[in-house]
Amino acid sequence: MAELATLARPYAVAAFKVADAEGQLAAWSDALKDLAGIVAHAEVRSVIGDPRLSVAQLATVLCSLVPVGLTAQIEQLVRMLAAARKLVLLPMIAKQFDALKNEREGKIDVMVFSARPVNNEQLDSLAKDLAKKHNSKVNIQWTLDEALIGGIKVMVGDHVLDGSVQGRLDALRASVAI
């Protein structure tokens, strides 16, 4: 995973610079998300990995699958990735692009996992606390994860705050195993 992130970083940074210069951060973000979603499908991955297809065919097929038309610069990025046989990097490029975009806009993405349903008031309270702590606007995405047994786990970027029962049990297991 780290290797893909390292390979994707220069493409994400270059795409961000172009999109920023054009004032098209949102459009690029949406297009990259669409491309990443398409590349995530197993059928598309098998086509991407087919050495019998030319670079032009790969790029044309991928660009034609995007529901909204792509700008010339985004198509150029797809063609460049196809030529380097690195189309599989698109999901990581999209993720890193969004991280750069969020940083520019003073936003952070937060993933919240809980063992039980969380109401909007609880999420709003958590968002307010995290916004104050990180001095940023917070985009919260909540997911139910019954494997946590109880409590919540919060992911802010690379940082994980694990207040779940399962997390405590794992920590206890690790300390006893010494």
Contact map, one row per residue, 1 for C-alpha under 8 A:
1111100000000000000000000000000000000000000000000000000000000000000000000000000000000000000000000000000000000000000000000000000000000000000000000000000000000000000000000000000000
1111110000000000000000000000000000000000000000000000000000000000000000000000000000000000000000000000000000000000000000000000000000000000000000000000000000000000000000000000000000
1111111000000000000000000000000000000000000000000000000000000000000000000000000000000000000000000000000000000000000000000000000000000000000000000000000000000000000000000000000000
1111111100000000000000000000000000000000000000000000000000000000000000000000000000000000100100000000000000000000000000000000000000000000000000000000000000000000000000000000000000
1111111110000000000000000000000000000000000000000000000000000000000000000000000000000000000110000000000000000000000000000000000000000000000000000000000000000000000000000000000000
0111111111000000000000000000000000000000000000000000000000000000000000000000000000000000000000000000000000000000000000000000000000000000000000000000000000000000000000000000000000
0011111111100000000000000000000000000000000000000000000000000000000000000000000000000000100000000000000000000000000000000000000000000000000000000000000000000000000000000000000000
0001111111110000000000000000000000000000000000000000000000000000000000000000000000000000110110010000000000000000000000000000000000000000000000000000000000000000000000000000000000
0000111111111000000000000000000000000000000000000000000000000000000000000000000000000000000010010000000000000000000000000000000000000000000000000000000000000000000000000000000000
0000011111111100000000000000000000000000000000000000000000000000000000000000000000000000000000000000000000000000000000000000000000000000000000000000000000000000000000000000000000
0000001111111110000000000000000000000000000000000000000000000000000000000000000000000000000010000000000000000000000000000000000000000000000000000000000000000000000000000000000000
0000000111111111000000000000000000000000000000000000000000000000000000000000000000000000000011011000000000000000000000000000000000000000000000000000000000000000000000000000000000
0000000011111111100000000000000000000000000000000000000000000000000000000000000000000000000000011001000000000000000000000000000000000000000000000000000000000000000000000000000000
0000000001111111110000000000000000000000000000000000000000000000000000000000000000000000000000000000000000000000000000000000000000000000000000000000000000000000000000000000000000
0000000000111111111000000000000000000000000000000000000000000000000000000000100000000000000000001000000000000000000000000000000000000000000000000000000000000000000000000000000000
0000000000011111111100001000000000000000000000000000000000000000000000000000000000000000000000001001100000000000000000000000000000000000000000000000000000000000000000000000000000
0000000000001111111110000000000000000000000000000000000000000000000000000000000000000000000000000000000000000000000000000000000000000000000000000000000000000000000000000000000000
0000000000000111111111000000000000000000000000000000000000000000000000000000000000000000000000000000000000000000000000000000000000000000000000000000000000000000000000000000000000
0000000000000011111111111001000000000000000000000000000000000000000000000000000000000000000000000000000000000000000000000000000000000000000000000000000000000000000000000000000000
0000000000000001111111111000000000000000000000000000000000000000000000000000000000000000000000000000000000000000000000000000000000000000000000000000000000000000000000000000000000
0000000000000000111111110000000000000000000000000000000000000000000000000000000000000000000000000000000000000000000000000000000000000000000000000000000000000000000000000000000000
0000000000000000011111111000000000000000000000000000000000000000000000000000000000000000000000000000000000000000000000000000000000000000000000000000000000000000000000000000000000
0000000000000000001111111000000000000000000000000000000000000000000000000000000000000000000000000000000000000000000000000000000000000000000000000000000000000000000000000000000000
0000000000000000001111111111000000000000000000000000000000000000000000000000000000000000000000000000000000000000000000000000000000000000000000000000000000000000000000000000000000
0000000000000001001101111111100000000000000000000000000000000000000000000000000000000000000000000000100000000000000000000000000000000000000000000000000000000000000000000000000000
0000000000000000000000011111110000000000000000000000000000000000000000000000000000000000000000000000000000000000000000000000000000000000000000000000000000000000000000000000000000
0000000000000000000000011111111000000000000000000000000000000000000000000000000000000000000000000000000000000000000000000000000000000000000000000000000000000000000000000000000000
0000000000000000001000011111111100000000000000000000000000000000000000000100000000000000000000000000000000000000000000000000000000000000000000000000000000000000000000000000000000
0000000000000000000000001111111110000000000000000000000000000000000000000000000000000000000001001100000000000000000000000000000000000000000000000000000000000000000000000000000000
0000000000000000000000000111111111000000000000000000000000000000000000000000000000000000000000000000000000000000000000000000000000000000000000000000000000000000000000000000000000
0000000000000000000000000011111111100000000000000000000000000000010101000100000000000000000000000000000000000000000000000000000000000000000000000000000000000000000000000000000000
0000000000000000000000000001111111110000000000000000000000000000000000000000000000000000011011000000000000000000000000000000000000000000000000000000000000000000000000000000000000
0000000000000000000000000000111111111000000000000000000000000000000000000000000000000000001001000000000000000000000000000000000000000000000000000000000000000000000000000000000000
0000000000000000000000000000011111111100000000000000000000000000011000000000000000000000000000000000000000000000000000000000000000000000000000000000000000000000000000000000000000
0000000000000000000000000000001111111110000000000000000000000110010000000000000000000000011000000000000000000000000000000000000000000000000000000000000000000000000000000000000000
0000000000000000000000000000000111111111000000000000000000000000000000000000000000000000011101000000000000000000000000000000000000000000000000000000000000000000000000000000000000
0000000000000000000000000000000011111111100000000000000000000000000000000000000000000000001000000000000000000000000000000000000000000000000000000000000000000000000000000000000000
0000000000000000000000000000000001111111100100000000000000000100110000000000000000000000000000000000000000000000000000000000000000000000000000000000000000000000000000000000000000
0000000000000000000000000000000000111111110110000000000000000000000000000000000000000011011000000000000000000000000000000000000000000000000000000000000000000000000000000000000000
0000000000000000000000000000000000011111110110000000000000000000000000000000000000000000001000000000000000000000000000000000000000000000000000000000000000000000000000000000000000
0000000000000000000000000000000000001111111110000000000000000000000000000000000000000000000000000000000000000000000000000000000000000000000000000000000000000000000000000000000000
0000000000000000000000000000000000000011111111000000000000000000000000000000000000000000000000000000000000000000000000000000000000000000000000000000000000000000000000000000000000
0000000000000000000000000000000000000000111111100000000000000000000000000000000000000000000000000000000000000000000000000000000000000000000000000000000000000000000000000000000000
0000000000000000000000000000000000000111111111110000000000000000000000000000000000000000000000000000000000000000000000000000000000000000000000000000000000000000000000000000000000
0000000000000000000000000000000000000011111111111000000000000000000000000000000000000001000000000000000000000000000000000000000000000000000000000000000000000000000000000000000000
0000000000000000000000000000000000000000011111111100000000000000000000000000000000000000000000000000000000000000000000000000000000000000000000000000000000000000000000000000000000
0000000000000000000000000000000000000000001111111100000001000000000000000000000000000000000000000000000000000000000000000000000000000000000000000000000000000000000000000000000000
0000000000000000000000000000000000000000000111111100000001000000000000000000000000000011000000000000000000000000000000000000000000000000000000000000000000000000000000000000000000
0000000000000000000000000000000000000000000011111110000000000000000000000000000000000000000000000000000000000000000000000000000000000000000000000000000000000000000000000000000000
0000000000000000000000000000000000000000000001111111100000000000000000000000000000000000000000000000000000000000000000000000000000000000000000000000000000000000000000000000000000
0000000000000000000000000000000000000000000000001111110000000000000000000000000000000000000000000000000000000000000000000000000000000000000000000000000000000000000000000000000000
0000000000000000000000000000000000000000000000000111110000000000000000000000000000000000000000000000000000000000000000000000000000000000000000000000000000000000000000000000000000
0000000000000000000000000000000000000000000000000111111011000000000000000000000000000000000000000000000000000000000000000000000000000000000000000000000000000000000000000000000000
0000000000000000000000000000000000000000000000000011111111000000000000000000000000000000000000000000000000000000000000000000000000000000000000000000000000000000000000000000000000
0000000000000000000000000000000000000000000000000000111111100000000000000000001001101000000000000000000000000000000000000000000000000000000000000000000000000000000000000000000000
0000000000000000000000000000000000000000000000000000011111110000000000000000001001000000000000000000000000000000000000000000000000000000000000000000000000000000000000000000000000
0000000000000000000000000000000000000000000000000000111111111000000000000000000000000000000000000000000000000000000000000000000000000000000000000000000000000000000000000000000000
0000000000000000000000000000000000000000000000110000111111111100000000000000000001000000000000000000000000000000000000000000000000000000000000000000000000000000000000000000000000
0000000000000000000000000000000000000000000000000000001111111110000000000010011001000000000000000000000000000000000000000000000000000000000000000000000000000000000000000000000000
0000000000000000000000000000000000000000000000000000000111111111000000000000000000000000000000000000000000000000000000000000000000000000000000000000000000000000000000000000000000
0000000000000000000000000000000000000000000000000000000011111111100000000000000000000000000000000000000000000000000000000000000000000000000000000000000000000000000000000000000000
0000000000000000000000000000000000100100000000000000000001111111110000000000010000000000000000000000000000000000000000000000000000000000000000000000000000000000000000000000000000
0000000000000000000000000000000000100000000000000000000000111111110011000010010000000000000000000000000000000000000000000000000000000000000000000000000000000000000000000000000000
0000000000000000000000000000000000000000000000000000000000011111111000000000000000000000000000000000000000000000000000000000000000000000000000000000000000000000000000000000000000
0000000000000000000000000000000000000100000000000000000000001111111000000000000000000000000000000000000000000000000000000000000000000000000000000000000000000000000000000000000000
0000000000000000000000000000001001100100000000000000000000000111111111000000000000000000000000000000000000000000000000000000000000000000000000000000000000000000000000000000000000
0000000000000000000000000000000001000000000000000000000000000001111110000000000000000000000000000000000000000000000000000000000000000000000000000000000000000000000000000000000000
0000000000000000000000000000001000000000000000000000000000000000011111000000000000000000000000000000000000000000000000000000000000000000000000000000000000000000000000000000000000
0000000000000000000000000000000000000000000000000000000000000010011111100000000000000000000000000000000000000000000000000000000000000000000000000000000000000000000000000000000000
0000000000000000000000000000001000000000000000000000000000000010010111110110000000000000000000000000000000000000000000000000000000000000000000000000000000000000000000000000000000
0000000000000000000000000000000000000000000000000000000000000000000011111110000000000000000000000000000000000000000000000000000000000000000000000000000000000000000000000000000000
0000000000000000000000000000000000000000000000000000000000000000000001111111000000000000000000000000000000000000000000000000000000000000000000000000000000000000000000000000000000
0000000000000000000000000000000000000000000000000000000000000000000000111111100000000000000000000000000000000000000000000000000000000000000000000000000000000000000000000000000000
0000000000000000000000000001001000000000000000000000000000000000000001111111110000000000000000000000000000000000000000000000000000000000000000000000000000000000000000000000000000
0000000000000000000000000000000000000000000000000000000000100010000001111111111000000000000000000000000000000000000000000000000000000000000000000000000000000000000000000000000000
0000000000000000000000000000000000000000000000000000000000000000000000011111111100000000000000000000000000000000000000000000000000000000000000000000000000000000000000000000000000
0000000000000010000000000000000000000000000000000000000000000000000000001111111110000000000000000000000000000000000000000000000000000000000000000000000000000000000000000000000000
0000000000000000000000000000000000000000000000000000000000100110000000000111111111000010000000000000000000000000000000000000000000000000000000000000000000000000000000000000000000
0000000000000000000000000000000000000000000000000000001100100000000000000011111111100000000000000000000000000000000000000000000000000000000000000000000000000000000000000000000000
0000000000000000000000000000000000000000000000000000000000000000000000000001111111110000000000000000000000000000000000000000000000000000000000000000000000000000000000000000000000
0000000000000000000000000000000000000000000000000000000000000000000000000000111111111110000000000000000000000000000000000000000000000000000000000000000000000000000000000000000000
0000000000000000000000000000000000000000000000000000001101100000000000000000011111111110000000000000000000000000000000000000000000000000000000000000000000000000000000000000000000
0000000000000000000000000000000000000000000000000000001000000000000000000000001111111100000000000000000000000000000000000000000000000000000000000000000000000000000000000000000000
0000000000000000000000000000000000000000000000000000000000000000000000000000000111111100000000000000000000000000000000000000000000000000000000000000000000000000000000000000000000
0000000000000000000000000000000000000000000000000000001000000000000000000000000011111111000000000000000000000000000000000000000000000000000000000000000000000000000000000000000000
0000000000000000000000000000000000000000000000000000000000000000000000000000000011111111110000000000000000000000000000000000000000000000000000000000000000000000000000000000000000
0000000000000000000000000000000000000010000000010000000000000000000000000000010011001111110000000000000000000000000000000000000000000000000000000000000000000000000000000000000000
0000000000000000000000000000000000000010000010010000000000000000000000000000000000001111111000000000000000000000000000000000000000000000000000000000000000000000000000000000000000
0001001100000000000000000000000000000000000000000000000000000000000000000000000000000111111110000000000000000000000000000000000000000000000000000000000000000000000000000000000000
0000000100000000000000000000000100110010000000000000000000000000000000000000000000000111111111000000000000000000000000000000000000000000000000000000000000000000000000000000000000
0000000000000000000000000000000110111011000000000000000000000000000000000000000000000001111111100000000000000000000000000000000000000000000000000000000000000000000000000000000000
0001100100000000000000000000000000010000000000000000000000000000000000000000000000000000111111110000000000000000000000000000000000000000000000000000000000000000000000000000000000
0000100110110000000000000000000100000000000000000000000000000000000000000000000000000000111111111000000000000000000000000000000000000000000000000000000000000000000000000000000000
0000000000010000000000000000100110010000000000000000000000000000000000000000000000000000011111111100000000000000000000000000000000000000000000000000000000000000000000000000000000
0000000000000000000000000000000000000000000000000000000000000000000000000000000000000000001111111110000000000000000000000000000000000000000000000000000000000000000000000000000000
0000000110011000000000000000000000000000000000000000000000000000000000000000000000000000000111111111000000000000000000000000000000000000000000000000000000000000000000000000000000
0000000000011011000000000000100000000000000000000000000000000000000000000000000000000000000011111111100000000000000000000000000000000000000000000000000000000000000000000000000000
0000000000000000000000000000100000000000000000000000000000000000000000000000000000000000000001111111110000000000000000000000000000000000000000000000000000000000000000000000000000
0000000000000000000000000000000000000000000000000000000000000000000000000000000000000000000000111111111000010000000000000000000000000000000000000000000000000000000000000000000000
0000000000001001000000000000000000000000000000000000000000000000000000000000000000000000000000011111111100000000000000000000000000000000000000000000000000000000000000000000000000
0000000000000001000000001000000000000000000000000000000000000000000000000000000000000000000000001111111110000000000000000000000000000000000000000000000000000000000000000000000000
0000000000000000000000000000000000000000000000000000000000000000000000000000000000000000000000000111111111111000000000000000000000000000000000000000000000000000000000000000000000
0000000000000000000000000000000000000000000000000000000000000000000000000000000000000000000000000011111111110000000000000000000000000000000000000000000000000000000000000000000000
0000000000000000000000000000000000000000000000000000000000000000000000000000000000000000000000000001111111100000000000000000000000000000000000000000000000000000000000000000000000
0000000000000000000000000000000000000000000000000000000000000000000000000000000000000000000000000000111111100000000000000000000000000000000000000000000000000000000000000000000000
0000000000000000000000000000000000000000000000000000000000000000000000000000000000000000000000000000011111110000000000000000000000000001100000000000000000000000000000000000000000
0000000000000000000000000000000000000000000000000000000000000000000000000000000000000000000000000000011111111000000000000000000000000001111000000000000000000000000000000000000000
0000000000000000000000000000000000000000000000000000000000000000000000000000000000000000000000000010011001111100000000000000000000000001111000000000000000011000000000000000000000
0000000000000000000000000000000000000000000000000000000000000000000000000000000000000000000000000000010000111110000000000000000000000000011110000000000000011000000000000000000000
0000000000000000000000000000000000000000000000000000000000000000000000000000000000000000000000000000000000011111000000000000000000000000011110000000000001111000000000000000000000
0000000000000000000000000000000000000000000000000000000000000000000000000000000000000000000000000000000000001111100000000000000000000000000111100000000001110000000000000000000000
0000000000000000000000000000000000000000000000000000000000000000000000000000000000000000000000000000000000000111110000000000000000000000000111100000000111100000000000000000000000
0000000000000000000000000000000000000000000000000000000000000000000000000000000000000000000000000000000000000011111000000000000000000000000001111000000111000000000000000000000000
0000000000000000000000000000000000000000000000000000000000000000000000000000000000000000000000000000000000000001111111000000000000000000000001111101011110000000000100000000000000
0000000000000000000000000000000000000000000000000000000000000000000000000000000000000000000000000000000000000000111110000000000000000000000000011111111100000000000100000000000000
0000000000000000000000000000000000000000000000000000000000000000000000000000000000000000000000000000000000000000011111000000000000000000000000011100011000000000000000000000000000
0000000000000000000000000000000000000000000000000000000000000000000000000000000000000000000000000000000000000000011111100000000000000000000000010000000000000000000000000000000000
0000000000000000000000000000000000000000000000000000000000000000000000000000000000000000000000000000000000000000010111110110000000000000000000000000000000000000000000000000000000
0000000000000000000000000000000000000000000000000000000000000000000000000000000000000000000000000000000000000000000011111110000000000000000000000000000000000000000000000000000000
0000000000000000000000000000000000000000000000000000000000000000000000000000000000000000000000000000000000000000000001111111000000000000000000000000000000000000000000000000000000
0000000000000000000000000000000000000000000000000000000000000000000000000000000000000000000000000000000000000000000000111111100000000000000000000000000000000000000000000000000000
0000000000000000000000000000000000000000000000000000000000000000000000000000000000000000000000000000000000000000000001111111110000000000000000000000000000000000000000000000000000
0000000000000000000000000000000000000000000000000000000000000000000000000000000000000000000000000000000000000000000001111111111000000000000100000000000000000000000000000000000000
0000000000000000000000000000000000000000000000000000000000000000000000000000000000000000000000000000000000000000000000011111111100000000000000000000000000000000000000000000000000
0000000000000000000000000000000000000000000000000000000000000000000000000000000000000000000000000000000000000000000000001111111110000000000000000000000000000000000000000000000000
0000000000000000000000000000000000000000000000000000000000000000000000000000000000000000000000000000000000000000000000000111111111000000000000000000000000000000000000000000000000
0000000000000000000000000000000000000000000000000000000000000000000000000000000000000000000000000000000000000000000000000011111111100000011100000000000000000000000000000000000000
0000000000000000000000000000000000000000000000000000000000000000000000000000000000000000000000000000000000000000000000000001111111110000010000000000000000000000000000000000000000
0000000000000000000000000000000000000000000000000000000000000000000000000000000000000000000000000000000000000000000000000000111111111000000000000000000000000000000000000000000000
0000000000000000000000000000000000000000000000000000000000000000000000000000000000000000000000000000000000000000000000000000011111111110010000000000000000000000000000000000000000
0000000000000000000000000000000000000000000000000000000000000000000000000000000000000000000000000000000000000000000000000000001111111111110000000000000000000000000000000000000000
0000000000000000000000000000000000000000000000000000000000000000000000000000000000000000000000000000000000000000000000000000000111111111000000000000000000000000000000000000000000
0000000000000000000000000000000000000000000000000000000000000000000000000000000000000000000000000000000000000000000000000000000011111110000000000000000000000000000000000000000000
0000000000000000000000000000000000000000000000000000000000000000000000000000000000000000000000000000000000000000000000000000000001111111000000000000000000000000000000000000000000
0000000000000000000000000000000000000000000000000000000000000000000000000000000000000000000000000000000000000000000000000000000001111111100000000000000000000000000000000000000000
0000000000000000000000000000000000000000000000000000000000000000000000000000000000000000000000000000000001110000000000000000000000110111110000000000000000000000000000000000000000
0000000000000000000000000000000000000000000000000000000000000000000000000000000000000000000000000000000001110000000000000000000000100011111000000000000000000000000000000000000000
0000000000000000000000000000000000000000000000000000000000000000000000000000000000000000000000000000000000111100000000000000001101100001111100000000000000000000000000000000000000
0000000000000000000000000000000000000000000000000000000000000000000000000000000000000000000000000000000000111100000000000000001000000000111110000000000000000000000000000000000000
0000000000000000000000000000000000000000000000000000000000000000000000000000000000000000000000000000000000001111000000000010001000000000011111000000000000000000000000000000000000
0000000000000000000000000000000000000000000000000000000000000000000000000000000000000000000000000000000000001111000000000000000000000000001111100000000000000000000000000000000000
0000000000000000000000000000000000000000000000000000000000000000000000000000000000000000000000000000000000000011110000000000000000000000000111110000000000000000000000000000000000
0000000000000000000000000000000000000000000000000000000000000000000000000000000000000000000000000000000000000011110000000000000000000000000011111000000000000000000000000000000000
0000000000000000000000000000000000000000000000000000000000000000000000000000000000000000000000000000000000000000111110000000000000000000000001111100000000000000000000000000000000
0000000000000000000000000000000000000000000000000000000000000000000000000000000000000000000000000000000000000000111100000000000000000000000000111111000000000000000000000000000000
0000000000000000000000000000000000000000000000000000000000000000000000000000000000000000000000000000000000000000011100000000000000000000000000011111110000000000000000000000000000
0000000000000000000000000000000000000000000000000000000000000000000000000000000000000000000000000000000000000000001000000000000000000000000000001111100000000000000001000000000000
0000000000000000000000000000000000000000000000000000000000000000000000000000000000000000000000000000000000000000011000000000000000000000000000001111111100000000000111100000000000
0000000000000000000000000000000000000000000000000000000000000000000000000000000000000000000000000000000000000000001000000000000000000000000000000111111000000000000111000000000000
0000000000000000000000000000000000000000000000000000000000000000000000000000000000000000000000000000000000000000011100000000000000000000000000000101111100000000000111000000000000
0000000000000000000000000000000000000000000000000000000000000000000000000000000000000000000000000000000000000000011100000000000000000000000000000001111110000000001110000000000000
0000000000000000000000000000000000000000000000000000000000000000000000000000000000000000000000000000000000000001111000000000000000000000000000000001011111000000011100000000000000
0000000000000000000000000000000000000000000000000000000000000000000000000000000000000000000000000000000000000001110000000000000000000000000000000000001111100001111100000000000000
0000000000000000000000000000000000000000000000000000000000000000000000000000000000000000000000000000000000000111100000000000000000000000000000000000000111110001110000000000000000
0000000000000000000000000000000000000000000000000000000000000000000000000000000000000000000000000000000000000111000000000000000000000000000000000000000011111111100000000000000000
0000000000000000000000000000000000000000000000000000000000000000000000000000000000000000000000000000000000011110000000000000000000000000000000000000000001111111000000000000000000
0000000000000000000000000000000000000000000000000000000000000000000000000000000000000000000000000000000000011100000000000000000000000000000000000000000000111111000000000000000000
0000000000000000000000000000000000000000000000000000000000000000000000000000000000000000000000000000000000000000000000000000000000000000000000000000000000111111000000000000000000
0000000000000000000000000000000000000000000000000000000000000000000000000000000000000000000000000000000000000000000000000000000000000000000000000000000000111111100000000000000000
0000000000000000000000000000000000000000000000000000000000000000000000000000000000000000000000000000000000000000000000000000000000000000000000000000000011111111110000000000000000
0000000000000000000000000000000000000000000000000000000000000000000000000000000000000000000000000000000000000000000000000000000000000000000000000000000011100011111000000000000000
0000000000000000000000000000000000000000000000000000000000000000000000000000000000000000000000000000000000000000000000000000000000000000000000000000000111000001111100110000000000
0000000000000000000000000000000000000000000000000000000000000000000000000000000000000000000000000000000000000000000000000000000000000000000000000000001110000000111110110000000000
0000000000000000000000000000000000000000000000000000000000000000000000000000000000000000000000000000000000000000011000000000000000000000000000000001111110000000011111110000000000
0000000000000000000000000000000000000000000000000000000000000000000000000000000000000000000000000000000000000000000000000000000000000000000000000001111000000000001111111000000000
0000000000000000000000000000000000000000000000000000000000000000000000000000000000000000000000000000000000000000000000000000000000000000000000000011110000000000000111111100000000
0000000000000000000000000000000000000000000000000000000000000000000000000000000000000000000000000000000000000000000000000000000000000000000000000001000000000000011111111110000000
0000000000000000000000000000000000000000000000000000000000000000000000000000000000000000000000000000000000000000000000000000000000000000000000000000000000000000011111111111000000
0000000000000000000000000000000000000000000000000000000000000000000000000000000000000000000000000000000000000000000000000000000000000000000000000000000000000000000011111111100000
0000000000000000000000000000000000000000000000000000000000000000000000000000000000000000000000000000000000000000000000000000000000000000000000000000000000000000000001111111110000
0000000000000000000000000000000000000000000000000000000000000000000000000000000000000000000000000000000000000000000000000000000000000000000000000000000000000000000000111111111000
0000000000000000000000000000000000000000000000000000000000000000000000000000000000000000000000000000000000000000000000000000000000000000000000000000000000000000000000011111111100
0000000000000000000000000000000000000000000000000000000000000000000000000000000000000000000000000000000000000000000000000000000000000000000000000000000000000000000000001111111110
0000000000000000000000000000000000000000000000000000000000000000000000000000000000000000000000000000000000000000000000000000000000000000000000000000000000000000000000000111111111
0000000000000000000000000000000000000000000000000000000000000000000000000000000000000000000000000000000000000000000000000000000000000000000000000000000000000000000000000011111111
0000000000000000000000000000000000000000000000000000000000000000000000000000000000000000000000000000000000000000000000000000000000000000000000000000000000000000000000000001111111
0000000000000000000000000000000000000000000000000000000000000000000000000000000000000000000000000000000000000000000000000000000000000000000000000000000000000000000000000000111111
0000000000000000000000000000000000000000000000000000000000000000000000000000000000000000000000000000000000000000000000000000000000000000000000000000000000000000000000000000011111
